[in-house]
Amino acid sequence: MRVSIQWLRELLDVSWVTADIAHRLTMGGIEVEAIEPAAVPFQGVVVGFVKSVMSHPEADKLRIAQVDAGDGVLRTIVCGAANLAEGQKVPLALPGAVLPGDKKISISELRGVRSEGMLCAAAELGLDDGSSGLLMLDADAPVGQDLRAYLQLEDEILSLGITPNRGDALSMLGVARDLYALGAEQLQVPAVLSASAAEWSQLDAAQTAREGDYFVGVDAAARAVCPSYTALWIDGVPARLPDHLRERLRRMGQRCIHPVVDLLNLWMFETGQPLHAFDADKVRGGLCVRWAQAGEVLDALDGRDLALEPDMLVIADTQGPVALAGIIGGRRTSVTDATRSIILEAAFFQPKAIQGRARRLSLQTDAAMRYERGVDYQLAPRLARGVLAQMATLAPVQLRSARAFTLQGSLPLPAEITLRQQRLQRVMGMPYAASEVERVLTRLGLQIRAVPEGWQATVPSHRFDLRIEADLIEEVGRIYGYEQLPAHRPRGILQAASSASTVARRMRDILQARDYHEVITYSFISQEAQKDFVPEADAPALLNPLSADLAVMRASLWPGLLQTLQFNAKRQQERIRIFEMGRIFSAEGQRMVLAGCIAGSADRESWAQTARDVDFFDLKGDVAAMLALWPQTSFEFRVLTSEVSLHPGQAAEILVGGRRVGMLGALHPILADRHDLDKTALFFYLDMEMLEDLDNERHFAPLSPYPALRRDMALVIPDAIAAGTVLAAMRQEASAIVQEIRIFDRYQGEPLLAGTYSLAFAFLLQDRERTLTEVDVQQELERMLTAVKQIGSIELRA
């Protein structure tokens, strides 16, 4: 949301400078993200009057104009603009002027003709308003006046970050109301908003509108979501908006489209109420507000043909939909340069009838953004009157009284909220004087009356976000000032941490010690990302997603980690190690999991070692370090080839007693290519809830006073038998004197036979009660060798 300080001061009597306004808004909960000038610097440009225009004798595309700069001297200007004509008032940059980009204007000669300045387009002055050619000024613009003074360009623009609950702040009036509550001297509400009901016909929605070729109606099934609909047939439209209105629109970040459309946009920016205009001569048989029918299509103004669904509210004539209510109009009835009569629409649509529809159609319009959050349900008829009155000052327009309707049904009832003084004090942590609370609520536009426990407040029609007591407590806190809240030392009862929290903390510590960084990603992801990692996921889809990228609850943490990986990789991060502990979702509920991702260099850059990229075994080592927290549990890493998101040759699942507790592996090459990753990315996850059910208690064992013996054994093993299978067989057969079995070497090649490889095992043997003899050691080794030979054709290596 953009806010012009000049425009704001028309609505608010306030002496604060711009920095004070920005500070108060931010402290009041409306963040000011930026302050910027309304126009880039330029100087030496005045309002010029084109006295005459003639062709250039040496160039077909150039013309020679005699321009009055207000000092009684006609200046010869050579110009190539196609829209240059006699009698116009246009910006004239005099010799010595400096335009944006430090462009200096001097007397020059173009094709043999002396040019004493430059006539300017809007873009050349940094005032791009969507027009082409020279910037046309009003006929009554004072000749010779400095252009910056004429257009009042010494203005500042605030860029506001409006939270989703504050739909009322998506307007100049809404921001002014907040500043008034924050201490501004006086609020100047536009007269049209406080006027009595409109003079034209008002019909209850249950009644039938007037007969004739022009009909306005709200279908019975749609009356609950459209309780107020005003439609005015207006003959005549303005040919052009005055310069100050066009400039006001530009400062709101909008380009000029058509005088009627521009005027309605200005009213929307001022009041927050979206408006729409139909070309009256293109509407067939009148207008009806109804639900869309299966198979209907709207030729939307953005150039697309939108397939409508039965839960979408439309405005239709006898030939079909002409607008998607509260979101976008249609091309068939759009206002064009040929339009001579319009039907002005001012309506209230319930937020629930608009929410989600625009995003479902990949649309985002200013109207939808406001209707989704809730607009003032009492405003539409009054605003229609204001638009008509302003149009009458710009052109000879006429309202067809027989074709003006306001159909009203059951408007929402003002919310009644009880605010308890003790509850306010308890939540905010400080006492508030009754007079101060009443001042805050009154300045916010609420009607209040005292009740024994506090106050009963009636919410104004423009505040859709105030519904419960907690909302009023928040309002009192933010308007009174968050900086006034007392600072207390936190107090609590110290308790021993549960084993579950201790495990989670220790796993975090292990990863952080291995140079991982913890991240937090959204619990919502796109449907496409979900299918990439969990194609059969049954995680819930959101009924009203913020965007298509946040449409479903995540069934895996990997999509969010991949997005974070991409973000860092595109910013030249050569070594990425991240993890997240969070919940994943399914139709059955939610589970806590730990997931991580690594990519890039295996170690930090150092002269002491050769640089290399991470591989599967780097990740496995990190995971194994965490699993060591369960010393009594035997974890099995088994080759995994069926996981759609992992490389079939570099993936494994982690099993305990045949149950999967996690996975790890390299990202599938297809996904890596799709996401433009130029280095291998490896992922893991561990099911925290399953791990927490395992016994991770550590029991002290006295140290043996007897010496330990080490023996090595090399085996030749067929390629089809995994090293883990051999290791598991040895551990199962080993007795208590075998303290450790470790693989320390792997070899493949000559002189071994093709299809085999060699593994070297180190055995550490030690008894707690006596010194082992060579016979003891040899018997233990032979028993383990016999066990592994039963797996397949495994032999001792010579």
Secondary structure, DSSP 8 states (H G I E B T S, - for coil): -EEEHHHHHHHEE----HHHHHHHHHHTT-EEEEEEESS---EEEEEEEEEEEEEETTEEEEEEEEEE-SSS-EEEEEE--TT--TT-EEEEEEEEEEETTTEE---EEETTEEE-SEE-BTGGGT---S--SB----TT--TT-BHHHHTT---EEEEEE--TT-GGGSSHHHHHHHHHHTT-SEE---GGGGS-S-SSEEEETTS----SS--EEE-GGGTTT--EEEEEEEE---S---HHHHHHHHHTT-----HHHHHHHHHHHHHS---EEEEGGG--S-EEEEE--TT-EEEBTTS-EEE--TTSEEEEETTEEEEETTTEEBSTT---TT--EEEEEEEE--HHHHTTHHHHTT---HHHHHHHH---TT-HHHHHHHHHHHHHHHS--EEEEEEEEEEE-------EEEEEHHHHHHHHTS---HHHHHHHHHHTT-EEEEETTEEEEE--TT-TT--SHHHHHHHHHHHH-GGGS-------------HHHHHHHHHHHHHHHTT-EE----SEE-HHHHHHH-TT----B-SS-SSGGG-EE-S-SHHHHHHHHHHHHTTT-SEEEEEEEEEEEETTEEEEEEEEEEEEBSS---TTS---B--HHHHHHHHHHHHTT-TT---EEEE----TTEEEEEEEEEEETTEEEEEEEEE-HHHHHHTT--S-EEEEEEEHHHHHTS----------SS--EEEEEEEEEETTS-HHHHHHHHHHH--TTEEEEEEEEEE-STTS-TTEEEEEEEEEE--SSS---HHHHHHHHHHHHHHHHTTSS-EE--
